[in-house]
Amino acid sequence: MYKQVLDNKMSKQSIKYEYIHHILNVIVILILFSVFVFLWYKFEWWTYLIYLILPIAIVIILAEFINPIIRLRRTSFEIGEQYIEVQKGLYYQKRLVQPYNRVQFVKVKHGPISRMLNIYFVVVVTAGSSQILPMVDRNIAEQTRLNIMSKVKEVTDDV
C-alpha cells in the first residue's frame, strides 16, 4: 500500500519562496487589471466587462495565497532502492516513479530568490524528460544529488 506522504517533504522556507513568487504574479495581475480599467474607462467599453473581469481577478489573487499552503502539505519525494518517487499536485495528486536505470544526470538548480532563502531544486534528467524534486535546503539538496548519483552508478542493466 502506498504511503500518504513520502519521506522527504518540502522545506518550511519554501513557503516563503512560493509567497514571494505569487506576490510577483499578483503584482503583474494588478498591473494588467489597471490597464484594463484604464482602457475600459477611456474607450467606454460595455459596463458588464468590468463585472466579468473583477471577480476573475479576485479569485486568482485569493488562489495565489492559498495554493502555497496546500502545495507544502502535498508535495514530497522518496529515494528508494530501485527508483525515485515524487508526489505532487495541488488538488489532484500525482505520483511519479523514475527508475535509476533511466537517469542520465542530476543537477541542483537555484535562482536569486531561492538562493536568498537557502532552498534549492534537485533536477533528475532522463533521456526523455526531467523531473524537478520539491524545494529543499542546500545540504539536503547536495546529499540527495550524491545519493541519487551513487544509486545510478550501482545500476548494471541498460535500457
N, C-alpha and C positions, 0 to 999 in steps of 0.2 A: 504494500500500500504506500502511496506517495505521502511524504511529509507535507503538511500545510505550508510551513515556511522552511526554507532551506537554511543551511548553517550560517552563511555569511550575508548579513543584511547591509543595507546602505548605511553610511556614516551619518551621525547626527548633524555634522557640518553640512551634509549635502542638502538639507532642507533650506539652509541659508543660501546656498548656491541656487537652488530652484527658485526661491523667492526673488533673488536679485535678477535672475533670468526672466521671471514672469513680470517683475516690475518694469523691466525694459520693454517687454511686449505690451504691457498696459499703456506705457507712455506712447508707443507707436500707435496703438488703437485710439487713444485720446487725440493725438495729432490728426489722424485720419478723420475722426469724427468731427473735430473742429473745422477741418477743411470742408467736410460735407455740409455742416451747418452754415458756414460762410457762403458756399455756393448755393445752398438752398435759399438763403436769405437774399442773395444778390440777384439770382435769376428767377426768383418767385416760383419755385417748383411747387408741386402739389403738396398740400398740408399733410396728407396721410403718409408721405415718405418719412417724415421725421418720427412718426409714431411707429413705423416699422423698424427703423434703424436703431432708435434709442433702446428698446428692450433687448435687441440682439447684442448691442454693445455692453449693456449692464450684465447680461448673462455670461458673456465671455469674460468680463473683468472679474466677476464673482468666481467663475470656474478657475481662473488663473490663481486664486488664493486658496482654493480647496484642494486642487489636484496635487500639490507637493506633499501634503499630509497623507493622502491616500497612497501616493507613489512610495513614500518612505516605508509604509507598513507592508506593501505588497511586492516589493522588489527584493530579490535575494538570489544568491548563487551558491553552488556547492561544487567542490572539486573532488570527484570520485576516483576510484582506481582505474576505470576504463573510459571515463567521459567527464565533460564539464556540463553541468546542468544549470540553466538560468531560468528563473521565474520572474516574469514581468507583466505589466499591464495595469491600467487604471481600473477599468470596470470589468473587462473580460481578461481573465488570467491566461497567460501563455507559458508553457514550459518548453524550453528549447534544450535539446540534448546534442552535444557536439563530441563525437568520439575523438580520441587523441590521434588516431591514425590519419585523420583529415586535416589536422592543424599544421600550418606551414610555419608561422611565426607568431610571436606575441609581443605587443608593444604597450607602453604606458603613455597615455595621452593626457594633456592638460592645457588649459588656457589661462589667460591672465586672472580671471575671477576665481577659477578653481585653484590656481597656484596661491592666491592670497589666503584662501580658506584651507589650504593644505589637503585638498582632496583631488584624486586622480582617477582616470578611467583606465581600465585594463581592456585592451582590444585584442581579441583572438581572431587571427586571419586564416582563412582556408582558401582553397583554390577558387571556390565559387562565391564566397561571401565573407563578411566579417561580423563578429559578434562582440558587442560592447557590454562588458560586465558592469554592474552597478558601481557608483562612485564609492571609493574607499579612501582611507588615509594613505599617505605616501608609503609608509613602511609596509602596510598590508598589501598595497599595490605591487611593490617590488617583490615581496615574499610570494605573492600569488603568481607573478610572472615567472619567477625562478622555479616555483613548484610545478607549474604547467609545463615549462620547457624541460624539466627533468623527467616528467612523465612522457612527454613526446619523444625524448631520446631513448626511453625504455621500449618503445613500440618496435616490434620486429616485423609485423606483417605490413605489406604495402597495399595501396589502394589500386 
